[in-house]
Amino acid sequence: MAGGEGYRNPTEVQMSQLVLPCHTNQRGELSVGQLLKWIDTTACLSAERHAGCPCVTASMDDIYFEHTISVGQVVNIKAKVNRAFNSSMEVGIQVASEDLCSEKQWNVCKALATFVAHRELSKVKLKQTTPQTEEEKTEHSVAAERRRMRLLYADTIKDLLANCVIQDDLESRDCSCMVPAERTRVESVELVLPPHANHQGNTFGGQIMAWMENVATIAASRLCRAHPTLKTIEMFHFRGPSQVGDRLVLKAIVNNAFKHSMEVGVCVEAYRQGAETQRRHINSAFMTFVVLDADDQPRTLPWIRPQPGDGERRYREASARKKIRLDRQYIVSCKQTEMPISVPWDPSNQVYLSYNNVSSLKMLVTKDNWVLSSEINQVRLYTLEDDKFLSFHMEMLVQVETIQAFLLLSDLLRRPEWDKHYRSVELVQQVDEDDAIYHVISPALGGDAKPQDFVILASRRKPCDNGDPYVIALRSVTLPTHPETPAYRRGETLCSGFCFWREGDQLTKVSYYNQATPGFLNYVTTNVAGLSSEFYTTVKACEQFLLDNRSDLAPSLQTL
């Protein structure tokens, strides 16, 4: 049965490999390069199982390695297609290690890869995946937001590096204790042979990643004069294919060294002997290494002295990427229960905080265990108790075109017209076309004497495919320009917002979600009797607002 016992995703591929001495490095641990080859192979098999045709690796998201794997242990890799788009698809990969003697298991890493279906003579149009379990529905829903972030990745990093102010003490450091960056430079050439390529003759993405890891490790070793451990590979894209017979030139250098970690930049270029006058840029990546002592604790690293010009640029960009990476890892990978409700907003985390805002709402929407609590005149109220949170979900059908409802409710400046919980709204910052920050004043809650104020990030998204909803996601952020004041009690919202589904011509299902914070939860538990009635009144006011203001959007709709 779908989603029940015995169910298995039709795109799922599992691979188990025994780690032999030929797979390991000098410490008897599985080479990350070998692991990347196995990951890429497993993910490619899953993508081709869904596509029914050859596929190539287009990109790999950030990978954080949590554990090393020793010789004699087993690597278990599981891959499945989370979502298919037009000709590309996102494949989720989970890697675990297993000790056969003790039966212990460890999570090693998770990865997200994008594969593109490729046929020589015809254009590929992939069939859509059909998620069955709650986990599959969540991954399917959030995949659209991850795809949006990947498509904007290059411009995002460029903007963040331009806006991110990094303080460093390069000029004040003792040059006699610094290692010249040029001493860490590595250049290697690999000839692509048939064993390195797939059935189309294109070089395996995993093989290229393995070669990149090799030269990066050599560069890192030249700085620390020890055996470094790879901890992170940042998101990267393959810019073009390479084939059997190509020469791949791999260049690596340590861009910057911090107290306990170092960033190594790697570049891959391809050329064909005698046939090309210019090298083709295949890929670039940034890898973070540490050096562990006998107790598996990171050692202090020597400082790096960059070369003037490009070396100093790479040095400062590495400092910026470190801050960006820490912000991204914190926001994207933390569970909601581990995060403060209000997260500081700044240029280095705005894209990832927006991603987290939308994906948190989408994950709430895909929960299976919502319980219908009340229904008044076709307005339904659902509740959900999960992960120490109490969430609410209200839905209604309105005789309004879906895009109209989306545009009307995404403008928070108009919310006081129908929601009595919004006394006034100020637009603080229009971040981009789809994200804005507002300062909201609300009436006092319960017996509180002070009114509340909120600083809210509002992120709106149009559907990625047919069947997707329009989304307006809301969450609290902190801004230095809007600190807490004695006049108000600062309120917070962790996850709330609207989803809009098209149910027919001029008919839209509007759903509102709210994950209750502790303060609101206390108010709810002491006002259970009037809760349904209050929600119903607010929802009906929202419906009337939509019906009364449809004509206001005629000019806006013509430009969409």
N, C-alpha and C positions, 0 to 999 in steps of 0.2 A: 504493500500500500504506500502511496505517496506520503513521505514524511514519517512513516511508521517504522516498526521494527523490520529490519531486512532491506530497507530502502537504501539505495546507493546512487549517487549522482552519476548520470550516464557519461559525463565527461571526466570522471575521476580516474586518475592514474596513480598507482603506488609503485615505488621503487625501493628496494632494500639492498644495501651494499655492505659487504664485510670489508672493513678497513684493513688492508694489507700493508706490509712495509713499503711496497712500491708506491703507495698513495700518500705517504707521510713525509713530513719535513724532518729537519735534523733533530727535533725534540721528540720524535715518535708520535706526533699529532697529525691528524688529517690535514693535508694542504688545503687552504681555502680555495686555491685555484681548481683543485680536483673537485671540491664540493660544488663550486660554481658550475662546472661542466655537468655534474649529475643533476643539479637544480634545473639548468637550462634544458637538458634532455627530457626530463620528466615533464616540465611545463610545456615543451614543444609537442610531446606526444598527446597531452591533454588538449592543446589547441587544435591539433590536426584531427583528433577524434571528433571534435565538434564541427570543424570546418569541412572535413571530408576531402581536404586537399593540402598540399604542402604549405607550411607556415614558417615565417622568419621572425627572429627576435627584433622588436622595435625599440624597447626601452626596458629598464629595470628600475624600480623605485628604491629608496633607501633600504639598506640591509644592515641591521644591528646584530652582531654575533654575540650571543649570551654565554656560550660555552665552547670549549675546544673538544675535539673528539680524538680519542686515543686509538692506537693500533690494536686490533682485536675486537673493537666495538662495532656495532652495526649502525649504519645510517638509514633511517626511515624517512622517505620523502613522499609527500602526498600533494598532488596538484589537481586543481579543477577549475573550469572556466566560471568566473563569477558573473560575467556579463559579456554579451556580444553586441557590437555596434555595427556599422556598415560593413567594413572590411577588416576591422581590428577587434580584438577581444582582450579583456583583462583576465589573467590567470593568477589565482591565489596559490601560494606554495607554503607548506609547513614542513619544517625539518626538525627531526628529533633524533637523539642518539640513544642507544640501548646497550647495556652491559649484559651479555648473555649469561654470565656466571652469577651475578648478584640480582638480575632481573630489574635493576634500576633503569629509569629512563629520564632524559633531560630534554627540555626544549632548547634547540640550538638557535633557530632564527625563523622569522617569517619573511616572505618576499612577495612582491606583486610585480608581475611582468606583463608587458603588452606585446602581443603577437599580431602580425599582419598576415592574412591569408593571401596566397599568391598563386595565380594560374597564368601560364604563358599566353594563352590564346583567348581568354575570356575574363571579363570583369567579375570579381567575386562579390556577392551579396550574401552575408552570413545570416543564417536563421537565428531567431532570438532564443535565448535560454528561458526555461520555465522553472523558476525557483519553487521548491516545495516546502522545505523546512523553514523555521524562523531564521536560522542562521543564513540560509541561502537567500531569503528575501532581504535580509539586512545587507548582505554583501552586494546583491544585485542593485539595491537602491542607492547605496553609498558609492558604488563604482562610477556612477555618472558624475558625482562631485569630484572624485579622484581624477577622472579623465579631464575634467575642466581644468584642474590644477596642473596636470601634465602639459596640456596644450599651452598654458600660460607660463610654463616653468622658466624658459630662457629669459623672457622679458621680466619675470618676477625677480629672478636672481640679479639681473642687471640693475633694476630699480632699487632693490634692497641694498646692494653694494654701494650704489650712488648715495643713498640716503642714510646708511648706517654709519654713525660716527664711532670710531674705535680709538681709544686712548692706548698708546703703547710707549714704551720707554726705550726704543731702539737706540736713539742717539746717546742715552746716558749709560748704556751697558758697557762693560769692560770688553773691548774688542779682543783682548788676548785670550779670553775664555770662550770665544765664539767660534763655531765651525763654519767656514765659508760654504755657502750653498752650492757653489760649483763643484765642491768635492763630493757632493752626493749625486751628481748628475749621472744618469745611466742611459745608454742607447743600445738597443738590440734589434736584430733583424730576424724575422721568421719567414720561412717559405711555406706557403699554404699547400699542403699535400692532400691527396684524396682522403686519408683517415681523419683530416681536420674538417671535412666538409660534409654537408648533408646530401640527400639524394638529388638535389638540384645543382650541386656543385658550389653552393654558397658556404662560406666559412661559418661553422657553428658559432653563435654568439657566446656560448659558454667557453669555447676554446679561446676566443679573443679575450674574454674576461680573465681566463686563467693566465694567459701570457701577460696581461696588464698587471695582475697581482704579483707575478714573478718579478718584473722589473721594479715595481713599487717597493717590494720587500728588500731588494738589493739596495735601492736608494735609501730606505729607512735604516738599513743596517750600517751604511757608511756614515750616518750621523751618530748613531748610538753605540757602534762597535759591539753589538750584541744581536741576539735573535729577536726581532720584534714580532708582536702579535697584532694581526689586523682586527680592528673592532668595528669599523663602519665603512661602508661603501655608499657614497652619495648617489642620488638619482642621476641616471645618465641616459642618453639617447644614442642609438646607432644612426649616423647620418647617411649611411649608404652601405651597400653590400660589398663584400670582397669574394673572389672566387679562387678556385684551385689554380695555382700558378702565380698568384700575386705574391709580392714581397710586402710584408707588414713591418714598418719601422715603428718601434715602440720607444718612447722617450719618457723618462721619469726624473723628477727632482723634488727634494724636500722644499716646500714653499715656506713653511714656518714651523717652529717648534715651541710648544708651550711647556708648562711645568711637567706634566705627565703624559702628554700626547704630542703627536706631530702630524701634519698634513702633507701628503705626497700627491703631487699632480702628475697625471699620466696622459699622454697623447698618443694616438695611433694613426698612422698614415699608410696608405697603400699605393703601390705602383707595380706596373708589369714591365719586366726587363725588356728594354728595347722598343716598347710599344707606347710608352707614355712619357711625356716631357715634364709633367707636373704630378706631384703626389696628391692623392685624394685623402681628405680628412675623414677618417672612419669614426673616431670616437674620442672623447676625453672624459676623464673621471677624476674624482678626488677621494683619496682613501686615508683614513685615520688609523694610526698605529700607536700602540703602547709597548713598553718593555716591562715584563713582569719579573719580579725577584723570586726567590725560592718559596716564598709564602704566597705567591700569586698576587702580590701587591704591586701597583705601578711604580716604577723607578723614576727619579728625577732625571730629566733629559738636558743635554747641553743646549745652549742657545744657538740659533742659526744667524749667520751674517749674510744678508741677501746682496746680490750684485746690484749696482746702481741701475736705474731705469726699470726694465721689465721685472727684474728680481724684486725690487722694492714694491712694485705694484702687486706682484703675486703675494708678497709677504703681508701686505696690509689687507688684501682681499681674503687671505686665509684667516686672518683675525676676524673679519666680518663674517665669513662663512661659519666660523666656530660659534659665534653668537647666534646666527641664524639657525644653525643645526641644533643647538641646545634648546632654543625656543620651539623649533619645529618638533623635536623629539618629545618635549614636555607636553605640548598642546595636542599633537596628533596621536601619540601612543598612550597617554595617561587615561586611566578609567575616570569616569565622571566622579566617582566617589573619592578619588585621590586628588582632585583638583579643587582649588578654591573657586567659589561661585563666580567672583569677579576677577578676571585676568587682566593685567596691565596691557594697554593697547599702545603699540609703537610700530614704526615702519618695518622693523625686523620680523614681526610676527603677524602682521595684519592679514596676509593671504592664508596662513595656516589657522588663525583664529576664525576667519570667515568659513574656512573648510570645516572646522570642528563645529561651528554653529549650525551649519546646514546638515552635516552628517549626524549630529546628535539628535536633531528633530526627526530625520529620516529613520534612524534606528528606533526611536520611540514609536513611530508610526507602524513599523513592521512587527511590533510585539504581538504575540498570539493570544495572550491571556487577559485581554480586556473584558471587563464584566459590565453588562448593561445594568445601570443602577436605577434609571428612571426614564420615562418617556412622556412628554407633555406636548400634545398637538404636533406630533411628528418631529419634535426636537429631542434628540436622544443624548443622554449623559452616560458616559462610561467611566469606570475607575480601574486603576491598575496599581497593585502593590508589588514593587519589585526593587531589589537592591537598596532597601531602606528608604525608598522614595514612594510617595503616593502621587500618582499622576491622574489627570482628568482629560477627558476627550469628549467634545460635544460636536454633533453634526446635524446639518439640516440641508434641505433642498431649496434652492431659490431660482426664480424665473429670471435669471440674469446670465448673459454670456460669460463663459469662464474667464476669458482674458479681461473682461470688464471688472469682474469681482476681484481679480488679482491686482489690477492696477489701482483700484479704489482703496483696497485695504493695505497695500504696500506703502501708501503715503501716510506715515504715522502722524503727520501734522493735522490730518483730518479725523483722527481717531476720537478726539474729545466730542465730535459731533454726534457720536452714537454710544460711546463707552463712558459711563459715569466714573469709572475707575481711573480715567485719564483726565485730570483737571486741566492741564496745559502741557504742550509739547514744544520743545525748541530743537531745531536742527543744529547740531554742534559741528558736524563735519560730513560732507558728502565725499566718501572715500573714493568711490568709482560709480559706474552706472548702476550697479546692483547692490552696493553696500553703503550704509550711512549710519552715523552715530547720533542718537537723540538724547536729550535730557527731558525726563518726564516727571511731572508733579502729580501725585495721587492723593486722594483724601486719606485721613487717618484710618488705620485698620483696627477694627474692634474698639477696645476701650483706650487706645493710644491717643494721647493729647496732641501729638505732632503729626502733621501730614508727612507722607513719604515722598522721596525722590529717587529716581533711577537714572543710571547712565546705561543706555541700551544700544547694542549693535544690532541693526536690522539688515539681514541678508536675504535677498529675493533671488529666485531661480526659475527660469522657464523650463518646460519639460525637455528632456533629452531625446525621448522617443515617444511614440504613441502609447498611451497607457500610463505614462508618468504624470504625476500631479504638478501643478504650479506650487511653489513653496515660498513662504515668508517665514524665516527663522529669527528668533529673538533671544538674546542672552546678555547678561550684564558684563560690562567692562569697567576698568578704572582709567580715568584721565587726570593728569596733573592739573589741568585747567578747571576741573570740576570736582574738587575734594568735598568731603562731607562737611556740612555746615550745621550750626546749632539750631537753625530754623526748621530743619527737616530730619527725619529719621531715614537713613539710607536703606533703601530696599534693594533686593537682588532677585533676579530670575536666572535660573540655571539653564532651562530649556523650555521654550514655548514658541508658539507660532501657528500659522495656518497652512493647510493643504487644500487645493482646489482640484476636483476631478470633473471632467466634462461628462455629463450624463445624457446629453442629447442637445438638440438645438434649443438655445436659450434656457438651458437647464444645467445647473451646477450644484455639485455636492460640496458644501463648505464645511471643513472640519477644523476645529480649534483644539490645540493640545497645550497642556501646561504641566510641567513637572514641579510639584509643590516644594518650595524651600521650607526649612524648619519653621520660620515665622508664619508663613502662610498656612502651613499644615496645622499649627496650633489654632489659628483662626477657624480653619475648616472643622476641626474636631469639636469646637465649641459652638458651631453654628450649623450643625448637620441639617436641622429641620428646614431652615430657610435657604439652604444651598441650591437645591434644584430650582426653586422659584426664582432666585437671584440670577442664576445662569440662564434660565429661560427668558427672563426679561431682557438681559443683555443681548442674547442671541437674536431675539425678535427685533430689538432696536438696530442691530447690525443688518438684519435682513431688510428692514425698511429703508435704512441708509443706502443700501445697494440699489434698491428699486427706485429710490427718488433721484439718484445721481447718475444713472446710466448715460443720460444724454451728455453729461459733462465731458465724456471721454471720446467723443466722435473725432476731434482733431488728432488725439494721441493714437487712436486705433489705426488711422489712415497711414501713420508713419511706421507702423510695425511691420 
